[in-house]
Structure formats: structure tokens, C-alpha cells
Amino acid sequence: MRLDMSSTHDRPVALPISSAASVVLHAGYVVAGIVTTLIGPILPILISRWSLTDQRAGLFFTAQFCGSMLGVSTLGALLGRGYRYAFVCGFSLIAAGVAGLSLGRYPAALSAAALFGCGLGQALSATNLWVAEVAKARRVAALSILNLAWGIGAVASSPLVLLAQRREATPLLLYAIASASALTALILLAMSLEPAVTEGDQQQSRPAREENISVRSSVNLAALFFLYVGAENSIAGWVASLTKRMHPGSGDLWALAPLFFWGGILAGRALVPLVPFRWRERALLASGLILSAAGICLLLRAKSFASIAICVSAAGLGFAGIFPILVAWLVKAYGQNSRRIGAIMFSFAGMGGATMPWLVGLTSTGTGSLRAGLLLPLAGCVVMFALIASMREPAFRNAGEQSE
């Protein structure tokens, strides 16, 4: 990762951006990964606490991702003042919301989920855009490494919940996560975070850049963000509950079920930077969706904990490269305007997370079968495959065509 250091004015900014700020943001992304996926493994505990139906339990996903959409809607204003404002505000809201999740009443816990969702909408979106701007030519690789850090947190979420449950220390776990997020906000408050603007960046931000992207492809890209986040969180959010019901004699191992999904994503994102530089991005996405769809199909017929683990690992592996590539396409297509357009795209992502997991719960309650509800993310994979096949502009082709 190399920045333009040609002027004296840029030199003080280059060091914290290329080293310290990157380290802190990647560490913060680990915390954000834990928080993003926290509802999944903790959901059976919340269901037991208030004797919730699947439909009411699914509202935790809705609250989190409605909060995320609210956070993303404020992103443009925050980024207009600088990345620091988005990071500090985002991680502060995450800290407050996670701490509030331990509150004893169902409505208060829903509000807390919305609060940390708002923070995630700001922090996650801003960090992806920041890395995409700084990385320039190798955006997909850099974003995969960033989301690898997120995957580490996502994988850690289930074991942390399991350990906390066994020690009857769930509130202590929530306060520890909140403290880590608050510390991240305090550190970033003292750092310089604005990427240096180069001549190439200025050329990317010209209005003519947007004219190369058809309205149809822009709509398709928004739909891909919606469907991907919705499908990802539907599987990760409900697999623990599915495992607990299918195998009630497995003790508390059901809490580990989401770990295998996020482990598949973690492994995949570790491999994406090793993919040959000129591998076609659409081919990578299509093959990933085929693998994920196969994993979901087999999950619906799984009859043991081991088979569930294998199926969700395959689904996670297939999903691994999708989000980094979508963000890279966003920045490559719109240049500096991606800060403005990104708020719209990430809003659709939040909308997907808010609606699809809840619809899974609604379908489960209506049919009496959680497996029937999980047909929704399977359908999402099929639709995403069709959308990717119809996007023809240069911005949605090879990784090697990314601008410097």
C-alpha cells in the first residue's frame, strides 16, 4: 500500500494512514465482527429469557439492521466532515448498544440492538470505503484482508458466547466487548485519517465516470448488496437455533454452529488475496454463489451436527469473496463519488439484513419449519447469480482493470 508523499503537506498524514491507523482500524474491525454476528449465537438465550416465538425473535435482526440503515443514512454527512467523525461516532454507538443488550426487558434489548446496529452501519461502511480509497490498485485484496479481520471477530463470537454462558457471565462478556469498542473510538479520535488525494483520484471523481455505469447495473449492484447481506445474516443468524432444535441432546454445542459458517468465510477471505490478479471477478462471484447454494441445499437435509458444520462451512466459503468484490466494484465504478453513492448501497445492504432474517422467522412461524424459512437465502443466491451475469460494464469485469 503506497501513498503519494510528494509534498511536505502530505508527509505527516502518510505515516499514520499507512501504519498506525490501519492497525487500529483492522483491530476495530475484529470487534465489529464480534458485534455484527453476536445476535446469532446469543439468540437462543434471548428466546429462552422471554419465551419468544421465532417471529418476535427475528425482530432482533430487524432492529439491528434498521439501526444499520439509520447509521448509513448519516454516513454522507459524517464523511463530509472527515473519516474520523464516522469512526468515532460509529464505535461509540457500538459500545453503548452492546452494553445495553444486557438490559432485562425485551423492548430495551431491541432498542440496544438498534443502537449498536446504527454504529455498525457507520463504522463498517466508513472503514470499507477508507480501505478502498487507500488501497487503490489492489482493492479486492485489501478489502479481503480487512474483511478477514472481521471474520476473525465473527468466528470468535460463538465460542465467546458459549464460554460466557457456561460461566454464567454473559453480561460481563457484553461489557468487555463494549469497552473494546469504546477504546477503539478513543484511539481513533486522536489520529489523522484522511487519505491523500492524488491526481488519479480527482480524475475518477469526474461526473463522466458515472456515465459509464448504466442505471440497470447500478440497480443490480444495490440489489446485490441487499441480497448478500440478507442471505449471509439469515444463515448465520438462524443456524444455531436450527441446530438446537434438530439435536436437543447435543448440550450447548448449538452455540458453536455459526462458528463454522464464519470459519468458512474467514478461510475464503484468507485465500482471496492469493487468487491470480487477473482472475475474473464475476467468475469468482459465480463460483462462490454455486458453492453457497449447494451448501444451503444440503443444510436443509442435514441430519447430524457434523453434517450441519460441513454444510454451513461450504456456504461461508462460497460467500467469502462477495462483499469485498462488491465494495471494490462500488469504488472503482464511482471513484470519489463512492462516498456519496456508498451511503445508498450500504443502506440497501442494511435493508437486506433487516428484512430477510426476519422473513425467515416469519416463514418458520407460519409453516412450523425453520428449514422452510431457510429457502429464502437459497433463493437469494439464485437471484444474485442472475444479476451478476447481466452486469457488463468494465467496472464489473477483471480485477486487473482496477484503476491505480
Secondary structure, DSSP 8 states (H G I E B T S, - for coil): ------STTTHHHHHHHHTHHHHHHHHHHHHHHHHHTSHHHHHHHHHHHHT--HHHHTHHHHHHHHHHHHHHHTHHHHHHH-HHHHHHHHHHHHHHHHHHTT-SSHHHHHHHHHHHHHHHHHHHHHHHHHHHHHHGGGHHHHHHHHHHHHHHHHHHHHHHHHHHHHTT-HHHHHHHHHHHHHHHHHHHHTS-------HHHHHHTSHHHHHTS-HHHHHHHHHHHHHHHHHHHHHHHHHHHHHHHH-GGGTTGGGGHHHHHHHHHHHHHHHGGGS-TTSBHHHHHHHHHHHHHHHHHHHTT--SHHHHHHHHHHHHHHHTTHHHHHHHHHHHHHGGGHHHHHHHHHHHHHHHHHHHHHHHHHHHHHHT-HHHHTHHHHHHHHHHHHHHHT--SGGGSBGGG---
